[in-house]
Amino acid sequence: GAAEGRKVDLVRRNGWAGFELDTGYRLQGAEAACGYTAAFQSVIGEGPIRVVETAEEKRRGLAAIMRQATCCGDWTFPDAAVDAVCVLRLDAEELSCKEHL
């Protein structure tokens, strides 16, 4: 992401963050408005977060993101792109999962 802005300022100031990942979302209708609900699965976590400083660690992080997104791990990243991007590392220390089907 961007190397400046509110998110990076908060990371540098607080050093702690939370996250949530959802999948399988389906709206489940009902006769009455208050009966509507949603099916989903989620993982929620939190832990220390920091800005990655070295080009080598940035490349490892970017490669991990691309491997997850594309199922391919053979990527190269130009020096200018690595220098321009801000990579954050969050080490999840607490995790919880929820499923509502």
N, C-alpha and C positions, 0 to 999 in steps of 0.2 A: 504494500500500500504506500500511501504518501508518507514522506519523512517528516512532515509537520502537520499540525492540526490538533483538534481536541482529543482524538483517540490516543495519539502518541504522547501528548502532554499528560494525559491521565495515566498512561502506562508508566511513564518516567516518574511521575509524582507518587503513585500508589504502589506500583510493583505487584499488584494482585488483581486478578480478573476472574470472571465467571463466563461460562458459555453454555449454550443449549443447542442440541441437534435433534431435529424431528424428522420422522419418516412415516409413511403409510397414512397420511392424513385423509380422512373421509368424513364428510358431513353426514350425520345420521338424522333424518327428519323425524317429525312426530306430528301428532294432531294439533297440539298446542305449542305456542312459541317457546314456552319455558321447558318443553320436553326435548327440544333440539340439543344435540350433543355432537361430539366429534370422536372418531376413532383415531388413535395415533400411537406411536412409540417414540420415546425420547430418552436422551442421555443428557444429564446436567452435571457440570463439574466446575471446579474452581482450583486455583493455585497461583503460584508466583509466575509473573510474566515479565519479560524484558525485551528490549530492542537488541537484535543480533548485530554485533559490530563488525566481525571479520567477514571478508569476501568469501572465504572458504566455508564458514558456517552458513552464510546466506545461500550459497550454492546448494549445500546439503538440504536446507529447508525448502528452497524452490524446487529441487528435484523430488523431494518427498511429496510436495503438493501436486506436481505434475504426474507423478507415478499414481497417486490416488485418483486424480481426475481423468487420466487417459489410459491407465494400465500399462504404461510404457515408462521405462526408467532411463532411457538413453537420450538425455537432453543436454544441450550446452547453452550457456547463458553468457552473452557478450559482457565484457567488463563494464561498458557504459550502462547497461541495464542493471547490473548488480550494484553499481555505485549509486544509481538513481532510486532504487527501490528500498523500502523499509520492510524488513522481515521481523516479525515478532515471534518469540518462543514462549509458549505457555506449558508449564509442567504440571499436569493435573494431579493434585494431591487428594482430592475428594471427588468421588463419582457417585451418581445415583441414576437409576433407570426407572422408567414408568411406562406402563402399557395400558391403554384403555381401548378395548375392542368392542 
